[in-house]
Amino acid sequence: MHISKRVLIGSLAGALLFTGGMLAGSNSAVAKKAAESIRVNFANIKLIANGKEIQNKAEPFTYNGNVYVPAATIANMFGIAQTWDNSTPAVRFESADRVASAPQYAGMQGQQNYPHPLDYVYALRPKFEKVVNIVNNKELVIPKMENDGTLTPISRMVHADMFYMLETNSQGTFINGYQIDKVKIEISKLFSRKIEPVTGSLSFNEETREFTEKMLNLDSNNNLKLVGIKIYGISDENVITKKHELLTQ
């Protein structure tokens, strides 16, 4: 069954676990601000999103017929922005449409603070050394093969919360595949694959799973001129192979 993000946000209120001593009874619409001892049932409940089991630090449990899961876990699984508002207190959720329209969540709009968005929550910092969550401003360092390696973006976020970057270092030129774990809030490098030196710009097509390099040279008037195209394909095993090389006249 497909559940939209808007519907999911609305249903989260009945399935949240607050660790700050604030619990809502299943038959009450008003949250209690005092600590209360309750009996819950732990039954090794698994969280599965799109067929993939999600690892979680706090184990879900049932209480009065309801399943209680950490709010951040559910929100991160579906890419929904969430923050804790201690002054109210409240857990605030931001859906994709609000993020696209609200100025404070304008990473997708190419604002000065977040000019390189990966999706509507995560963006690349300038110099491409870090990924930042534009909702809470938390940063994640992007792993590299070498500390002195230079990173260049190739793609925005694609399937399975992945993105690709080009790394140039003392060993050559590599396409690196990265994955953001939105539950654990961490970033990992899944692979590095060496390719020929890149003289132009490299882009990724999610539909065809191809990397395309547009090779550029300066002409006699010092203007950039397209002189060739290279196309690399990536397999399900993350093997990258050059498929075509086209030279222009």
MISE-401245 format. One line per 3 residues: their letters; for each residue x, y, z of C-alpha. Coordinates in pm, whole numbers, plus 32768, in hexadecimal, padded with zeros to 4 digits. Example, Ala and Ser with C-alpha at 12.3 -4.5 7.8 and 13.67 -1.06 7.14 Angstrom:
AS) 84CE 7E3E 830C ~ 8557 7F96 82CA $
REM end
This chain:
MHI) 8000 8000 8000 ~ 808A 8157 7FA4 ~ 807A 8258 80BA $
SKR) 80B6 83C1 805B ~ 8199 8498 812F ~ 8078 857C 818D $
VLI) 7FA9 8459 820B ~ 80D3 83CC 82C1 ~ 8113 8514 8374 $
GSL) 7FAA 8521 83E7 ~ 7FB7 83C0 846C ~ 80FC 83EB 8527 $
AGA) 804E 848F 864D ~ 7FBF 8340 86B8 ~ 8108 8287 86A4 $
LLF) 8212 835E 874A ~ 82FA 830A 8867 ~ 836B 8431 8939 $
TGG) 848F 83F4 8A20 ~ 846F 853B 8AE0 ~ 836A 84BA 8BD7 $
MLA) 8239 8517 8B06 ~ 814C 8401 8AA3 ~ 7FF2 840D 8A0A $
GSN) 7EF8 8301 8A6C ~ 7E44 824D 8953 ~ 7CF0 82CD 89CB $
SAV) 7D5C 842F 8A15 ~ 7D8A 8556 892A ~ 7E57 861D 8A28 $
AKK) 7FC4 85CD 8A6D ~ 802C 85A5 8BD7 ~ 8154 866F 8C50 $
AAE) 81A2 8593 8D7A ~ 8267 8451 8D7C ~ 818D 831C 8D7C $
SIR) 81E3 81AD 8DA5 ~ 8146 80D1 8C9A ~ 815D 7F64 8C33 $
VNF) 81C1 7F35 8AC8 ~ 81FB 7E05 89EF ~ 8342 7DD0 8933 $
ANI) 830E 7CD1 881F ~ 8444 7D01 8745 ~ 837A 7DDB 8657 $
KLI) 8431 7E1C 8510 ~ 841D 7F5D 8448 ~ 8415 7F1B 82D2 $
ANG) 8408 8033 81CE ~ 83E0 7FD8 805F ~ 8449 7E73 80A9 $
KEI) 8585 7ED7 8166 ~ 85AA 7EA2 82DC ~ 8608 7FE2 8392 $
QNK) 86FA 7FC9 84B5 ~ 8694 8098 85E1 ~ 873E 80E4 872D $
AEP) 85F8 80EF 87F5 ~ 8526 7FB2 87DB ~ 83B6 7FE8 877C $
FTY) 82AE 7F6D 8870 ~ 8133 7F4C 8890 ~ 805C 7FF5 8997 $
NGN) 7EDE 7FEF 89AA ~ 7EC7 7F69 8847 ~ 7FAC 8070 87AF $
VYV) 810C 8042 8724 ~ 8204 8147 87A3 ~ 8331 819E 86CE $
PAA) 842B 82BF 86EE ~ 83AB 83E5 8624 ~ 8500 842B 858A $
TIA) 8518 82C5 8509 ~ 83CE 82D6 844C ~ 8413 8433 83C4 $
NMF) 8571 83DD 834D ~ 84FD 8299 82A8 ~ 841A 835F 81C2 $
GIA) 84F0 8496 819A ~ 840E 8577 826A ~ 84B8 8698 8319 $
QTW) 8485 8695 8493 ~ 8503 8765 85B6 ~ 84CC 876A 872E $
DNS) 843B 88B2 87B3 ~ 8493 88B8 8925 ~ 83DE 8A00 896A $
TPA) 8281 897D 8919 ~ 82DA 8856 8936 ~ 828A 87B7 87E6 $
VRF) 8312 86E1 86CE ~ 82F9 87A7 858B ~ 82E1 86FC 8438 $
ESA) 8311 879E 82E5 ~ 828A 86FA 81AA ~ 832B 871C 8054 $
DRV) 8233 881F 7FD7 ~ 826B 88FF 8106 ~ 83E3 88DD 80EB $
ASA) 83CB 894B 7F81 ~ 82FF 8A81 7FD8 ~ 8376 8AF2 8132 $
PQY) 84A6 8BDB 812D ~ 854E 8B34 8257 ~ 854C 89E5 819E $
AGM) 85B1 8A6B 804A ~ 86D7 8986 7FFB ~ 862D 891B 7EB7 $
QGQ) 860A 8A83 7E49 ~ 8780 8ABD 7E1F ~ 879B 8BB5 7F3F $
QNY) 88ED 8C41 7F9E ~ 8912 8B68 80D6 ~ 88C3 8A21 8022 $
PHP) 891F 8A46 7EB1 ~ 8961 88D2 7E75 ~ 882D 8808 7EE5 $
LDY) 8830 8689 7EE9 ~ 86BE 8677 7F44 ~ 85CF 875A 7FFE $
VYA) 8679 871C 814F ~ 87E7 86D9 8100 ~ 88D8 87B8 8040 $
LRP) 8A4D 87CF 7FF5 ~ 8B18 88D9 80A2 ~ 8BF4 89B7 7FC5 $
KFE) 8D40 890A 7F74 ~ 8C77 87C3 7F80 ~ 8D24 873B 80B8 $
KVV) 8BE6 8717 8187 ~ 8A72 86C7 816E ~ 898A 87A2 823E $
NIV) 8826 8764 82B8 ~ 8781 88B0 8263 ~ 8673 8884 836E $
NNK) 8753 885F 84A0 ~ 889F 88D0 8404 ~ 8952 878F 846C $
ELV) 8A7E 8739 8392 ~ 8B0B 85EC 831E ~ 8C6E 85D0 8299 $
IPK) 8C88 8527 8143 ~ 8D87 8408 814C ~ 8E9E 8413 804A $
MEN) 8FAC 8325 7FD6 ~ 90B8 8428 8024 ~ 90AB 8556 810A $
DGT) 9135 862F 7FF2 ~ 903E 85A8 7EF2 ~ 8F5B 86A1 7E41 $
LTP) 8DE4 8657 7E32 ~ 8CF8 86CD 7D20 ~ 8B7E 8686 7D1D $
ISR) 8AF2 859E 7C11 ~ 898B 855C 7C7E ~ 887F 85C2 7D71 $
MVH) 87E0 84B9 7E4F ~ 877A 8385 7D86 ~ 86EB 822F 7DE3 $
ADM) 872D 81A9 7F42 ~ 8799 8304 7FBE ~ 88D6 82F4 7EEB $
FYM) 899C 8402 7E3C ~ 8AD9 83FF 7D6B ~ 8C0E 84DC 7D74 $
LET) 8D50 84F1 7CAD ~ 8E92 84D8 7D75 ~ 8FDF 8542 7CDF $
NSQ) 9113 84DF 7DA8 ~ 927A 8468 7D81 ~ 9200 8313 7D05 $
GTF) 9127 8399 7BEC ~ 8FB7 83E9 7BB1 ~ 8EA0 8327 7C5E $
ING) 8D25 831C 7C6F ~ 8CBF 82F2 7DDB ~ 8B6A 8272 7E45 $
YQI) 8AE1 82F5 7F91 ~ 89AE 829F 805E ~ 8904 836D 816D $
DKV) 8865 82A4 8284 ~ 8747 8387 82F0 ~ 8700 82B3 8424 $
KIE) 8860 82A5 84B4 ~ 88AD 83FD 8420 ~ 89F7 8395 8386 $
ISK) 8A99 8388 8231 ~ 8B69 826B 81A4 ~ 8C36 8237 8068 $
LFS) 8BBB 80F8 7FBF ~ 8CBE 80E3 7EAA ~ 8DCA 8194 7DDC $
RKI) 8DF6 813D 7C6B ~ 8F16 81C4 7B9C ~ 8EC9 8265 7A4D $
EPV) 8F8F 8326 7949 ~ 8FF3 848E 79A0 ~ 8ECC 857B 7980 $
TGS) 8F09 86B4 78B1 ~ 8DA5 873B 78B8 ~ 8C67 8710 7981 $
LSF) 8BD7 85C3 79F5 ~ 8A63 8586 7A2F ~ 898C 8459 7A8E $
NEE) 8844 83E1 79F5 ~ 877F 8315 7AF3 ~ 8693 8285 79EE $
TRE) 87A5 81F3 790F ~ 88A6 81CD 7A29 ~ 89AE 8277 7955 $
FTE) 8ABC 8378 799E ~ 8AF7 846B 7881 ~ 8C31 853D 7861 $
KML) 8C31 866A 777D ~ 8D9E 86A6 771C ~ 8DF5 8813 76EE $
NLD) 8F23 88CD 7661 ~ 8F76 8A3B 762E ~ 8F68 8AB2 74C6 $
SNN) 903F 8BC3 742B ~ 8F5F 8CCC 74C8 ~ 8F7E 8C2F 7624 $
NLK) 8E16 8BB8 761A ~ 8DB8 8A5E 7694 ~ 8D67 8974 7575 $
LVG) 8CCB 8817 7586 ~ 8DC4 8722 74F0 ~ 8D39 85D2 755E $
IKI) 8C4F 8506 7637 ~ 8C98 83D8 7710 ~ 8B86 82FA 779D $
YGI) 8BB6 820D 78C3 ~ 8AB7 810F 7939 ~ 8A92 808E 7A9D $
SDE) 8A1A 7F2C 7AE8 ~ 894E 7EAD 7C0F ~ 8A99 7E3A 7CA4 $
NVI) 8B20 7FA0 7C88 ~ 8C13 7F48 7B73 ~ 8C51 8077 7A92 $
TKK) 8CAC 8039 7925 ~ 8CE4 812D 7808 ~ 8BDC 80E9 7700 $
HEL) 8C18 81F6 75FA ~ 8D0A 8308 759C ~ 8C97 83FD 7492 $
LTQ) 8D7D 8504 73FC ~ 8CEF 863C 735E ~ 8D76 86DF 7223 $
REM end
